[in-house]
Amino acid sequence: MEEEPLTFWAAHRFFLLVLGTIVISIALVCVSLVIYTTSGAIQLDLSRPGYQSVSGHVIRSDPVDGYSASGPVTTETVNEFTALFATEAEKAKAVDAFNGDPLNPEVLEFGQSSASAE
């Protein structure tokens, strides 16, 4: 029995699979970059050169008033978490997302301790 010669597609299917994967991934990266720039999310990236002067003013020594990620789950700890969550949720609801600059650090209260915010 003689073997039939492979067609072009059969002989090169692995190469075509790799090539197709690369083309699809490049297309998806292009789409994601377009969405990144047109949605305004690019303005959040503080590592960009235009924001390096601002990122130097970030106060990193402020203690984070948060909830411990470890420990027993009791009624008291659940109530504590619920109270902290409700406080932060009210702050998030108070921000007008449709104003000119909803991500302004003053609007989001960055750098303010919880004692001065109350």
N, C-alpha and C positions, 0 to 999 in steps of 0.2 A: 504494500500500500504506500502510495506516495502522499507525503504531506503537502497540503496546499500552502502556498506562501501566505504569510500574514499580511493583512491589509495595513495601510499606513497607520490607521487609528489603533489597531491591535498591537502593532510593533512599538508604538510610542505612547501608549496609554499612561504609563507612570510619569513620563516627562510632561504630558499634557495635564495630568492631575496636579502636579506640583505647580506648573505654570498657571493653571486656573485658580489654584488656591492663592497664589501670590497676587494675581490680578484682583480677585475678590477682596483680599485683605487691604490692598492699596485703595480700592474704591471705598471700602468702609471707613478707613482712616480719613480719607478726603471728606466724606460725608460728616464724620464726627467733628473734624476741624471746622467745617462750615457751620455746624450747629453750635460749636463752642464759641465762635466769634460772633455769630448773629444773635445768640440768645443773651449775650451780656455776661456769660460766665467767665469770660476772659478777664473781666474787671476784678474778679475775686482773687486772682493769682498774685499774691504779694511778692513772689520771686521775680516778677517781671522788672526790668530795669527802671521803669517809671515809678514803681512803688518801693524801690529799695530805700529811698530816703524816709518813707513813712514807716517801713518795717523796723527801722532802727529805733523808733519811738515806742515800740510795744513794750509794756511793762511786764516782765516775766517773773518778778518777785512776788506778785500778788498771790496770796494763797487761794486755791480753788476751794470754794465752799461747795463741796459735792457730797455725794453719797458713797460710802465704802462699798467696794465690789466684793468684799468677803465678809463672812460672819453668819450668824444664825438668822434664819427667817422667822421672825416673831411678829406678833400683832403690833408691837411698838415700832419695830424697824419698818414694817410696811406702812404704818401711819406716818413715820418720819419721811420715807421716800415719797409718799403721796403728797405731803405738804410741800416738800422741795419741788416736786414736779409741777404742782399747781402754781407755785410762785413763778417758776420759769415759763410755764405755759401762758400765764397772764401777760408776762413781758412780751412774749412772742406775738400774742394776739393784739397787743397794743400798738405794734408797729404797722404803719400804713404802707402796705406793700406797693401801692400805686403812686406814691409820691415820687419826687425826682430822684432821691437817693436812699432807697430802703436799706442799703448795706453800709451806710455811713457809720463809722465807729461810735459817734455820739448817739445815734438812733438805737444802735444795738447795745449801748451802755458798756462798751469794752473799757477795761481799766478802772471801773468803779467797783468798789467793794460792796458786799451785800449790806453792810451796816450803813453806808452813805446813801444807798438806794432806797432804804426804808424810811 
